[in-house]
Amino acid sequence: MSLTSVSPQCSISELGPAAPTDPLLHAKGEEEESNEEEEDEGAGVQLQQELKQIFGFRNLQTCLKEASLLDFYVTGFWWTKTMNFNPKQTSFIMALFQRMMNNIQEKGMVLVENLLEFSEALSAACQCSSSVDETTSLLCREEANSLTCFMKNSLFQKHEIYQLLFTTTRDELLTGAQRNVEVFSHQSISPLEEGISAHLTHLQRSHLYTE
């Protein structure tokens, strides 16, 4: 039957009664969604603990540098999962993340230098392997474009912020600097009448007398 043979005046009732909603099935669906959310949350906590041990982060609660790095690595790892990369691809991408961050933190590279090194690593990953067992590249063109977009949004657009974060001694300044706060005592404040000029006081008293 063609689409043009269907009458446009066909009502919903003519299509048959709607399937009844089973409250037990609805409750079961909500329970399954809740369990999935709890599993995702537990997996996220486990991933943070594993990455914390791998990179040797020990002061996440007080060190902004470590907290920022862990957030970047966790976000990048979950992104590889959403892209369905295989373990070999994920390992390469995570190593590339660490390499880009080390270029900023240890080598002090500016954005242009880091972009050049990223493009070189990405070009090598897109080339076919010389191995007999592997005839395909590590990343295809679409995957390379997706990785480039992710790096642009997560790192390259914030490159100067990461440079400032890794080069400043903010933690030392916050913990070691002294702050001098001037406290005013009640003796340093003149009474209200003494604080007002003599001219205004005379006018105020004259106004009271005239009343």
Secondary structure, 3 states (H helix, E strand, C coil): CCHHHCCCCCCCHHHCCCCCCCHHHHHHHHHHHHHHHHHHHHHHHHHHHHHHHHHCCCCCCCCHHHHHHHHHHHHHHHHHHHCCCCHHHHHHHHHHHHHHHHHHHCCCCCHHHHHHHHHHHHHHHHCECCCCCCCCECCCHHHHHHHHHHHHHHCHHHHHHHHHHHHCCHHHHHHHCCCCCCCCCHHHCCCHHHHCCHHHHHHHHHHHHHC
